[in-house]
Amino acid sequence: MEGRTDVEALRGILSSEWGTDEQVDWAAVEARLGTSLPCDYRDFMAVYGGGCIDDLIVLPPLPTGNGWQASIAGHMAGFRELCTAEGGVPGVELGADRVLPWGSGCNANELGWLMAGPNPDLWPVIVWRRHDDPQWALFDCGMAEFLRRLMTAEFDECPLSDLSLWGRVGTFVHHAEQERRFHAGLDPMTGEPNPFAGMFD
């Protein structure tokens, strides 16, 4: 969990062409969430921002105000309710108030941190996999390293219950670029003309 080094390694495989510095007010984030966040996540927000790697959403910390609904603040209650309902990570005694989301998608996988101590840079990643048993799993790495190892197949097995990013580097698109493409009648992820644009207006 090396912060900037992990994001640099991720950037070596995942293009930041469609990323945008989220320009986060980290003091406001800490006040809203009640905690600071790991350095690698902060660095990711500065390089890529919030958005999607194909079908995997990487949540910005707070609502963006541009119509894009996903955020850590917005997903936090639901993620903790899921942890309570499903019993959390086997063998981990920390309660649901010690988990915090950072990602969602890829066929109903939910990704977050286990807030296992006062230093956010040491928080491991936890994942809820709808189609796996056990559904909860813990990975002793940070968020940026997790994403890199997912897309380079450097875990013993796929850490998600969906194989779409396993051993395959996806495309990251920032939420603002997705919104721009959508309103231009383009597919938000590919930028290609969307044949369904305007159909439901």
Beta strands, then each sheet from edge to edge (+ up, - down):
strand 1: 51-53
strand 2: 56-58
strand 3: 99-105
strand 4: 109-114
strand 5: 125-129
strand 6: 136-139
strand 7: 172-174
sheet 1: 6+ 5- 4+ 3- 2+ 1- 7+
end
